[in-house]
Amino acid sequence: MGLRIAYYRRKLGLTQDELADQLGCSWSFLSQLEANNGKRIHAPSLLLLFRMAKLFDIPVTKLFED
């Protein structure tokens, strides 16, 4: 999921900090999500996932595709 979030963020030309501001989450949390390095982090809330999908103008299911 992290790589897809990073892809859509870059597609919009946003930095991690800008996206975090628009989503109402911290930059560090977004950075951990995008890093996708297997560290144990808290999963994003459904609300955050739906906010991302709306901002990216995609169905939320796109964030889960392989």
Distance bins in CASP14 RR format, pairs under 12 A and 6 or more apart:
PFRMAT RR
TARGET T0000
AUTHOR 0000-0000-0000
RMODE 2
METHOD distances of the structure
MODEL  1
1 7 0 0 0 0 0 1 0 0 0 0 0
1 8 0 0 0 0 0 1 0 0 0 0 0
1 30 0 0 0 0 0 1 0 0 0 0 0
1 32 0 0 0 0 0 1 0 0 0 0 0
1 33 1 0 0 1 0 0 0 0 0 0 0
1 34 0 0 0 0 1 0 0 0 0 0 0
1 35 0 0 0 0 0 1 0 0 0 0 0
1 36 1 0 0 1 0 0 0 0 0 0 0
1 38 0 0 0 0 0 1 0 0 0 0 0
1 41 0 0 0 0 0 1 0 0 0 0 0
1 43 0 0 0 0 1 0 0 0 0 0 0
1 44 0 0 0 0 1 0 0 0 0 0 0
1 48 0 0 0 0 0 1 0 0 0 0 0
1 49 0 0 0 0 1 0 0 0 0 0 0
1 52 0 0 0 0 1 0 0 0 0 0 0
1 53 0 0 0 0 0 1 0 0 0 0 0
1 60 0 0 0 0 0 1 0 0 0 0 0
1 61 0 0 0 0 0 1 0 0 0 0 0
1 62 0 0 0 0 0 1 0 0 0 0 0
1 63 1 0 1 0 0 0 0 0 0 0 0
1 64 1 0 0 1 0 0 0 0 0 0 0
1 65 0 0 0 0 1 0 0 0 0 0 0
1 66 0 0 0 0 0 1 0 0 0 0 0
2 8 0 0 0 0 1 0 0 0 0 0 0
2 9 0 0 0 0 1 0 0 0 0 0 0
2 10 0 0 0 0 0 1 0 0 0 0 0
2 16 0 0 0 0 0 1 0 0 0 0 0
2 29 0 0 0 0 0 1 0 0 0 0 0
2 30 0 0 0 0 1 0 0 0 0 0 0
2 31 0 0 0 0 0 1 0 0 0 0 0
2 32 0 0 0 0 1 0 0 0 0 0 0
2 33 1 0 1 0 0 0 0 0 0 0 0
2 34 1 0 1 0 0 0 0 0 0 0 0
2 35 1 0 0 1 0 0 0 0 0 0 0
2 36 1 0 1 0 0 0 0 0 0 0 0
2 37 0 0 0 0 1 0 0 0 0 0 0
2 38 0 0 0 0 0 1 0 0 0 0 0
2 41 0 0 0 0 0 1 0 0 0 0 0
2 43 0 0 0 0 0 1 0 0 0 0 0
2 44 0 0 0 0 1 0 0 0 0 0 0
2 49 0 0 0 0 0 1 0 0 0 0 0
2 52 0 0 0 0 0 1 0 0 0 0 0
2 63 0 0 0 0 1 0 0 0 0 0 0
2 64 0 0 0 0 0 1 0 0 0 0 0
2 65 0 0 0 0 0 1 0 0 0 0 0
3 9 0 0 0 0 0 1 0 0 0 0 0
3 10 0 0 0 0 0 1 0 0 0 0 0
3 33 0 0 0 0 0 1 0 0 0 0 0
3 34 1 0 0 1 0 0 0 0 0 0 0
3 35 0 0 0 0 1 0 0 0 0 0 0
3 36 1 0 1 0 0 0 0 0 0 0 0
3 37 0 0 0 0 0 1 0 0 0 0 0
3 63 0 0 0 0 0 1 0 0 0 0 0
3 64 0 0 0 0 0 1 0 0 0 0 0
3 65 0 0 0 0 0 1 0 0 0 0 0
3 66 0 0 0 0 0 1 0 0 0 0 0
4 10 0 0 0 0 0 1 0 0 0 0 0
4 11 0 0 0 0 0 1 0 0 0 0 0
4 33 0 0 0 0 0 1 0 0 0 0 0
4 34 0 0 0 0 1 0 0 0 0 0 0
4 36 0 0 0 0 1 0 0 0 0 0 0
4 49 0 0 0 0 0 1 0 0 0 0 0
4 52 0 0 0 0 1 0 0 0 0 0 0
4 53 0 0 0 0 0 1 0 0 0 0 0
4 56 0 0 0 0 1 0 0 0 0 0 0
4 58 0 0 0 0 1 0 0 0 0 0 0
4 60 0 0 0 0 0 1 0 0 0 0 0
4 61 0 0 0 0 0 1 0 0 0 0 0
4 62 1 0 0 1 0 0 0 0 0 0 0
4 63 1 0 1 0 0 0 0 0 0 0 0
4 64 0 0 0 0 1 0 0 0 0 0 0
4 65 1 0 0 1 0 0 0 0 0 0 0
4 66 0 0 0 0 1 0 0 0 0 0 0
5 11 0 0 0 0 0 1 0 0 0 0 0
5 12 0 0 0 0 0 1 0 0 0 0 0
5 14 0 0 0 0 0 1 0 0 0 0 0
5 16 0 0 0 0 1 0 0 0 0 0 0
5 19 0 0 0 0 1 0 0 0 0 0 0
5 20 0 0 0 0 0 1 0 0 0 0 0
5 23 0 0 0 0 0 1 0 0 0 0 0
5 25 0 0 0 0 0 1 0 0 0 0 0
5 29 0 0 0 0 0 1 0 0 0 0 0
5 30 1 0 0 1 0 0 0 0 0 0 0
5 31 0 0 0 0 0 1 0 0 0 0 0
5 32 0 0 0 0 0 1 0 0 0 0 0
5 33 1 0 1 0 0 0 0 0 0 0 0
5 34 1 0 1 0 0 0 0 0 0 0 0
5 35 0 0 0 0 0 1 0 0 0 0 0
5 36 0 0 0 0 1 0 0 0 0 0 0
5 44 0 0 0 0 1 0 0 0 0 0 0
5 48 0 0 0 0 0 1 0 0 0 0 0
5 49 0 0 0 0 1 0 0 0 0 0 0
5 51 0 0 0 0 0 1 0 0 0 0 0
5 52 1 0 0 1 0 0 0 0 0 0 0
5 53 0 0 0 0 0 1 0 0 0 0 0
5 55 0 0 0 0 0 1 0 0 0 0 0
5 56 0 0 0 0 1 0 0 0 0 0 0
5 58 0 0 0 0 0 1 0 0 0 0 0
5 60 0 0 0 0 0 1 0 0 0 0 0
5 62 0 0 0 0 0 1 0 0 0 0 0
5 63 1 0 0 1 0 0 0 0 0 0 0
5 64 0 0 0 0 0 1 0 0 0 0 0
6 12 0 0 0 0 0 1 0 0 0 0 0
6 13 0 0 0 0 0 1 0 0 0 0 0
6 14 0 0 0 0 0 1 0 0 0 0 0
6 15 0 0 0 0 0 1 0 0 0 0 0
6 16 0 0 0 0 1 0 0 0 0 0 0
6 19 0 0 0 0 1 0 0 0 0 0 0
6 30 0 0 0 0 1 0 0 0 0 0 0
6 31 0 0 0 0 1 0 0 0 0 0 0
6 32 0 0 0 0 0 1 0 0 0 0 0
6 33 0 0 0 0 1 0 0 0 0 0 0
6 34 1 0 1 0 0 0 0 0 0 0 0
6 35 0 0 0 0 1 0 0 0 0 0 0
6 36 0 0 0 0 1 0 0 0 0 0 0
6 52 0 0 0 0 0 1 0 0 0 0 0
6 56 0 0 0 0 0 1 0 0 0 0 0
6 63 0 0 0 0 0 1 0 0 0 0 0
7 13 0 0 0 0 0 1 0 0 0 0 0
7 14 0 0 0 0 0 1 0 0 0 0 0
7 19 0 0 0 0 0 1 0 0 0 0 0
7 34 0 0 0 0 1 0 0 0 0 0 0
7 36 0 0 0 0 0 1 0 0 0 0 0
7 52 0 0 0 0 0 1 0 0 0 0 0
7 56 0 0 0 0 1 0 0 0 0 0 0
7 58 0 0 0 0 0 1 0 0 0 0 0
7 62 0 0 0 0 1 0 0 0 0 0 0
7 63 0 0 0 0 0 1 0 0 0 0 0
7 65 0 0 0 0 0 1 0 0 0 0 0
8 14 0 0 0 0 1 0 0 0 0 0 0
8 19 0 0 0 0 1 0 0 0 0 0 0
8 23 0 0 0 0 0 1 0 0 0 0 0
8 34 0 0 0 0 0 1 0 0 0 0 0
8 49 0 0 0 0 0 1 0 0 0 0 0
8 52 1 0 0 1 0 0 0 0 0 0 0
8 53 0 0 0 0 1 0 0 0 0 0 0
8 54 0 0 0 0 0 1 0 0 0 0 0
8 55 0 0 0 0 1 0 0 0 0 0 0
8 56 1 0 1 0 0 0 0 0 0 0 0
8 57 0 0 0 0 1 0 0 0 0 0 0
8 58 1 0 0 1 0 0 0 0 0 0 0
8 59 0 0 0 0 0 1 0 0 0 0 0
8 60 0 0 0 0 0 1 0 0 0 0 0
8 62 0 0 0 0 1 0 0 0 0 0 0
8 63 0 0 0 0 1 0 0 0 0 0 0
8 65 0 0 0 0 0 1 0 0 0 0 0
9 15 0 0 0 0 1 0 0 0 0 0 0
9 16 1 0 0 1 0 0 0 0 0 0 0
9 17 0 0 0 0 0 1 0 0 0 0 0
9 18 0 0 0 0 1 0 0 0 0 0 0
9 19 1 0 1 0 0 0 0 0 0 0 0
9 20 0 0 0 0 1 0 0 0 0 0 0
9 22 0 0 0 0 1 0 0 0 0 0 0
9 23 0 0 0 0 1 0 0 0 0 0 0
9 27 0 0 0 0 0 1 0 0 0 0 0
9 30 0 0 0 0 1 0 0 0 0 0 0
9 31 0 0 0 0 0 1 0 0 0 0 0
9 33 0 0 0 0 0 1 0 0 0 0 0
9 34 1 0 0 1 0 0 0 0 0 0 0
9 52 0 0 0 0 1 0 0 0 0 0 0
9 55 0 0 0 0 1 0 0 0 0 0 0
9 56 1 0 0 1 0 0 0 0 0 0 0
9 58 0 0 0 0 0 1 0 0 0 0 0
9 63 0 0 0 0 0 1 0 0 0 0 0
10 16 0 0 0 0 1 0 0 0 0 0 0
10 18 0 0 0 0 0 1 0 0 0 0 0
10 19 0 0 0 0 1 0 0 0 0 0 0
10 34 0 0 0 0 0 1 0 0 0 0 0
10 56 0 0 0 0 0 1 0 0 0 0 0
11 19 0 0 0 0 0 1 0 0 0 0 0
11 55 0 0 0 0 0 1 0 0 0 0 0
11 56 1 0 0 1 0 0 0 0 0 0 0
11 57 0 0 0 0 1 0 0 0 0 0 0
11 58 0 0 0 0 1 0 0 0 0 0 0
11 62 0 0 0 0 0 1 0 0 0 0 0
12 18 0 0 0 0 1 0 0 0 0 0 0
12 19 1 0 0 1 0 0 0 0 0 0 0
12 22 0 0 0 0 1 0 0 0 0 0 0
12 23 0 0 0 0 0 1 0 0 0 0 0
12 52 0 0 0 0 0 1 0 0 0 0 0
12 55 1 0 0 1 0 0 0 0 0 0 0
12 56 1 0 0 1 0 0 0 0 0 0 0
12 57 0 0 0 0 1 0 0 0 0 0 0
12 58 0 0 0 0 0 1 0 0 0 0 0
13 19 0 0 0 0 1 0 0 0 0 0 0
13 22 0 0 0 0 0 1 0 0 0 0 0
13 55 0 0 0 0 0 1 0 0 0 0 0
13 56 0 0 0 0 0 1 0 0 0 0 0
14 20 0 0 0 0 1 0 0 0 0 0 0
14 21 0 0 0 0 1 0 0 0 0 0 0
14 22 1 0 0 1 0 0 0 0 0 0 0
14 23 0 0 0 0 0 1 0 0 0 0 0
14 27 0 0 0 0 0 1 0 0 0 0 0
14 30 0 0 0 0 0 1 0 0 0 0 0
14 34 0 0 0 0 0 1 0 0 0 0 0
14 52 0 0 0 0 0 1 0 0 0 0 0
14 55 0 0 0 0 1 0 0 0 0 0 0
14 56 0 0 0 0 1 0 0 0 0 0 0
15 21 0 0 0 0 1 0 0 0 0 0 0
15 22 0 0 0 0 0 1 0 0 0 0 0
15 27 0 0 0 0 1 0 0 0 0 0 0
15 30 0 0 0 0 1 0 0 0 0 0 0
15 31 0 0 0 0 0 1 0 0 0 0 0
15 34 0 0 0 0 0 1 0 0 0 0 0
16 22 0 0 0 0 0 1 0 0 0 0 0
16 23 0 0 0 0 0 1 0 0 0 0 0
16 25 0 0 0 0 0 1 0 0 0 0 0
16 26 0 0 0 0 1 0 0 0 0 0 0
16 27 1 0 1 0 0 0 0 0 0 0 0
16 28 0 0 0 0 1 0 0 0 0 0 0
16 29 0 0 0 0 1 0 0 0 0 0 0
16 30 1 0 1 0 0 0 0 0 0 0 0
16 31 1 0 1 0 0 0 0 0 0 0 0
16 32 0 0 0 0 0 1 0 0 0 0 0
16 33 0 0 0 0 1 0 0 0 0 0 0
16 34 1 0 0 1 0 0 0 0 0 0 0
16 35 0 0 0 0 0 1 0 0 0 0 0
17 23 0 0 0 0 0 1 0 0 0 0 0
17 24 0 0 0 0 0 1 0 0 0 0 0
17 25 0 0 0 0 0 1 0 0 0 0 0
17 26 0 0 0 0 1 0 0 0 0 0 0
17 27 1 0 1 0 0 0 0 0 0 0 0
17 28 0 0 0 0 0 1 0 0 0 0 0
17 29 0 0 0 0 0 1 0 0 0 0 0
17 30 0 0 0 0 1 0 0 0 0 0 0
17 31 0 0 0 0 1 0 0 0 0 0 0
18 24 0 0 0 0 0 1 0 0 0 0 0
18 25 0 0 0 0 0 1 0 0 0 0 0
18 27 0 0 0 0 1 0 0 0 0 0 0
18 30 0 0 0 0 1 0 0 0 0 0 0
18 55 0 0 0 0 0 1 0 0 0 0 0
19 25 0 0 0 0 1 0 0 0 0 0 0
19 26 0 0 0 0 0 1 0 0 0 0 0
19 27 0 0 0 0 1 0 0 0 0 0 0
19 29 0 0 0 0 0 1 0 0 0 0 0
19 30 1 0 0 1 0 0 0 0 0 0 0
19 31 0 0 0 0 0 1 0 0 0 0 0
19 33 0 0 0 0 0 1 0 0 0 0 0
19 34 0 0 0 0 1 0 0 0 0 0 0
19 48 0 0 0 0 0 1 0 0 0 0 0
19 51 0 0 0 0 0 1 0 0 0 0 0
19 52 0 0 0 0 1 0 0 0 0 0 0
19 55 1 0 0 1 0 0 0 0 0 0 0
19 56 0 0 0 0 1 0 0 0 0 0 0
20 26 1 0 1 0 0 0 0 0 0 0 0
20 27 1 0 1 0 0 0 0 0 0 0 0
20 28 0 0 0 0 1 0 0 0 0 0 0
20 29 1 0 0 1 0 0 0 0 0 0 0
20 30 1 0 1 0 0 0 0 0 0 0 0
20 31 0 0 0 0 1 0 0 0 0 0 0
20 32 0 0 0 0 0 1 0 0 0 0 0
20 33 0 0 0 0 1 0 0 0 0 0 0
20 34 0 0 0 0 0 1 0 0 0 0 0
20 44 0 0 0 0 0 1 0 0 0 0 0
20 48 0 0 0 0 0 1 0 0 0 0 0
20 51 0 0 0 0 0 1 0 0 0 0 0
20 52 0 0 0 0 0 1 0 0 0 0 0
20 55 0 0 0 0 0 1 0 0 0 0 0
21 27 0 0 0 0 1 0 0 0 0 0 0
21 30 0 0 0 0 1 0 0 0 0 0 0
21 51 0 0 0 0 0 1 0 0 0 0 0
21 55 0 0 0 0 0 1 0 0 0 0 0
22 30 0 0 0 0 0 1 0 0 0 0 0
22 48 0 0 0 0 0 1 0 0 0 0 0
22 51 0 0 0 0 1 0 0 0 0 0 0
22 52 0 0 0 0 1 0 0 0 0 0 0
22 54 0 0 0 0 0 1 0 0 0 0 0
22 55 1 0 0 1 0 0 0 0 0 0 0
22 56 0 0 0 0 0 1 0 0 0 0 0
23 29 0 0 0 0 1 0 0 0 0 0 0
23 30 1 0 0 1 0 0 0 0 0 0 0
23 33 0 0 0 0 0 1 0 0 0 0 0
23 44 0 0 0 0 1 0 0 0 0 0 0
23 45 0 0 0 0 0 1 0 0 0 0 0
23 47 0 0 0 0 1 0 0 0 0 0 0
23 48 1 0 0 1 0 0 0 0 0 0 0
23 49 0 0 0 0 1 0 0 0 0 0 0
23 50 0 0 0 0 0 1 0 0 0 0 0
23 51 1 0 1 0 0 0 0 0 0 0 0
23 52 1 0 0 1 0 0 0 0 0 0 0
23 53 0 0 0 0 0 1 0 0 0 0 0
23 54 0 0 0 0 1 0 0 0 0 0 0
23 55 1 0 0 1 0 0 0 0 0 0 0
23 56 0 0 0 0 0 1 0 0 0 0 0
24 30 0 0 0 0 1 0 0 0 0 0 0
24 44 0 0 0 0 0 1 0 0 0 0 0
24 45 0 0 0 0 0 1 0 0 0 0 0
24 47 0 0 0 0 1 0 0 0 0 0 0
24 48 0 0 0 0 1 0 0 0 0 0 0
24 51 1 0 0 1 0 0 0 0 0 0 0
24 52 0 0 0 0 0 1 0 0 0 0 0
24 55 0 0 0 0 0 1 0 0 0 0 0
25 31 0 0 0 0 0 1 0 0 0 0 0
25 32 0 0 0 0 0 1 0 0 0 0 0
25 33 0 0 0 0 1 0 0 0 0 0 0
25 34 0 0 0 0 0 1 0 0 0 0 0
25 41 0 0 0 0 0 1 0 0 0 0 0
25 42 0 0 0 0 0 1 0 0 0 0 0
25 44 1 0 0 1 0 0 0 0 0 0 0
25 45 0 0 0 0 1 0 0 0 0 0 0
25 47 0 0 0 0 0 1 0 0 0 0 0
25 48 1 0 0 1 0 0 0 0 0 0 0
25 49 0 0 0 0 0 1 0 0 0 0 0
25 51 0 0 0 0 1 0 0 0 0 0 0
25 52 0 0 0 0 1 0 0 0 0 0 0
25 55 0 0 0 0 0 1 0 0 0 0 0
26 32 0 0 0 0 1 0 0 0 0 0 0
26 33 0 0 0 0 0 1 0 0 0 0 0
26 41 0 0 0 0 0 1 0 0 0 0 0
26 42 0 0 0 0 0 1 0 0 0 0 0
26 44 0 0 0 0 0 1 0 0 0 0 0
26 48 0 0 0 0 0 1 0 0 0 0 0
27 33 0 0 0 0 0 1 0 0 0 0 0
27 34 0 0 0 0 0 1 0 0 0 0 0
28 34 0 0 0 0 0 1 0 0 0 0 0
28 35 0 0 0 0 0 1 0 0 0 0 0
28 41 0 0 0 0 1 0 0 0 0 0 0
28 42 0 0 0 0 0 1 0 0 0 0 0
29 35 0 0 0 0 0 1 0 0 0 0 0
29 41 1 0 0 1 0 0 0 0 0 0 0
29 42 1 0 0 1 0 0 0 0 0 0 0
29 43 0 0 0 0 0 1 0 0 0 0 0
29 44 1 0 0 1 0 0 0 0 0 0 0
29 45 0 0 0 0 0 1 0 0 0 0 0
29 48 0 0 0 0 1 0 0 0 0 0 0
30 36 0 0 0 0 0 1 0 0 0 0 0
30 41 0 0 0 0 0 1 0 0 0 0 0
30 44 0 0 0 0 1 0 0 0 0 0 0
30 48 0 0 0 0 1 0 0 0 0 0 0
30 51 0 0 0 0 0 1 0 0 0 0 0
30 52 0 0 0 0 1 0 0 0 0 0 0
31 37 0 0 0 0 0 1 0 0 0 0 0
31 39 0 0 0 0 0 1 0 0 0 0 0
31 41 0 0 0 0 1 0 0 0 0 0 0
32 38 0 0 0 0 1 0 0 0 0 0 0
32 39 1 0 0 1 0 0 0 0 0 0 0
32 40 0 0 0 0 1 0 0 0 0 0 0
32 41 1 0 1 0 0 0 0 0 0 0 0
32 42 0 0 0 0 1 0 0 0 0 0 0
32 43 0 0 0 0 0 1 0 0 0 0 0
32 44 0 0 0 0 0 1 0 0 0 0 0
33 39 0 0 0 0 0 1 0 0 0 0 0
33 41 1 0 0 1 0 0 0 0 0 0 0
33 42 0 0 0 0 1 0 0 0 0 0 0
33 43 0 0 0 0 1 0 0 0 0 0 0
33 44 1 0 0 1 0 0 0 0 0 0 0
33 45 0 0 0 0 0 1 0 0 0 0 0
33 48 0 0 0 0 1 0 0 0 0 0 0
33 49 0 0 0 0 0 1 0 0 0 0 0
33 52 0 0 0 0 1 0 0 0 0 0 0
33 63 0 0 0 0 0 1 0 0 0 0 0
34 41 0 0 0 0 0 1 0 0 0 0 0
34 44 0 0 0 0 0 1 0 0 0 0 0
34 52 0 0 0 0 0 1 0 0 0 0 0
34 63 0 0 0 0 0 1 0 0 0 0 0
35 41 0 0 0 0 1 0 0 0 0 0 0
42 48 0 0 0 0 0 1 0 0 0 0 0
43 49 0 0 0 0 1 0 0 0 0 0 0
43 63 0 0 0 0 0 1 0 0 0 0 0
43 64 0 0 0 0 0 1 0 0 0 0 0
44 50 0 0 0 0 1 0 0 0 0 0 0
44 51 0 0 0 0 1 0 0 0 0 0 0
44 52 1 0 0 1 0 0 0 0 0 0 0
44 53 0 0 0 0 0 1 0 0 0 0 0
44 60 0 0 0 0 0 1 0 0 0 0 0
44 63 0 0 0 0 1 0 0 0 0 0 0
44 64 0 0 0 0 0 1 0 0 0 0 0
45 51 0 0 0 0 1 0 0 0 0 0 0
45 52 0 0 0 0 0 1 0 0 0 0 0
46 52 0 0 0 0 0 1 0 0 0 0 0
46 53 0 0 0 0 0 1 0 0 0 0 0
46 60 0 0 0 0 1 0 0 0 0 0 0
46 63 0 0 0 0 0 1 0 0 0 0 0
47 53 0 0 0 0 0 1 0 0 0 0 0
47 54 0 0 0 0 0 1 0 0 0 0 0
47 60 0 0 0 0 0 1 0 0 0 0 0
48 54 0 0 0 0 0 1 0 0 0 0 0
48 55 0 0 0 0 0 1 0 0 0 0 0
48 60 0 0 0 0 0 1 0 0 0 0 0
48 63 0 0 0 0 0 1 0 0 0 0 0
49 55 0 0 0 0 0 1 0 0 0 0 0
49 56 0 0 0 0 0 1 0 0 0 0 0
49 58 0 0 0 0 0 1 0 0 0 0 0
49 59 0 0 0 0 0 1 0 0 0 0 0
49 60 1 0 1 0 0 0 0 0 0 0 0
49 61 0 0 0 0 1 0 0 0 0 0 0
49 62 0 0 0 0 0 1 0 0 0 0 0
49 63 1 0 0 1 0 0 0 0 0 0 0
49 64 0 0 0 0 1 0 0 0 0 0 0
50 56 0 0 0 0 0 1 0 0 0 0 0
50 58 0 0 0 0 0 1 0 0 0 0 0
50 59 0 0 0 0 0 1 0 0 0 0 0
50 60 1 0 1 0 0 0 0 0 0 0 0
50 61 0 0 0 0 0 1 0 0 0 0 0
50 63 0 0 0 0 1 0 0 0 0 0 0
51 58 0 0 0 0 0 1 0 0 0 0 0
51 60 0 0 0 0 1 0 0 0 0 0 0
51 63 0 0 0 0 0 1 0 0 0 0 0
52 58 0 0 0 0 1 0 0 0 0 0 0
52 59 0 0 0 0 0 1 0 0 0 0 0
52 60 1 0 0 1 0 0 0 0 0 0 0
52 62 0 0 0 0 1 0 0 0 0 0 0
52 63 1 0 0 1 0 0 0 0 0 0 0
52 64 0 0 0 0 0 1 0 0 0 0 0
53 59 1 0 0 1 0 0 0 0 0 0 0
53 60 1 0 1 0 0 0 0 0 0 0 0
53 61 0 0 0 0 1 0 0 0 0 0 0
53 62 1 0 0 1 0 0 0 0 0 0 0
53 63 1 0 0 1 0 0 0 0 0 0 0
53 64 0 0 0 0 0 1 0 0 0 0 0
54 60 0 0 0 0 1 0 0 0 0 0 0
54 62 0 0 0 0 0 1 0 0 0 0 0
54 63 0 0 0 0 0 1 0 0 0 0 0
55 63 0 0 0 0 0 1 0 0 0 0 0
56 62 1 0 0 1 0 0 0 0 0 0 0
56 63 0 0 0 0 1 0 0 0 0 0 0
58 64 0 0 0 0 0 1 0 0 0 0 0
58 65 0 0 0 0 1 0 0 0 0 0 0
59 65 0 0 0 0 1 0 0 0 0 0 0
END
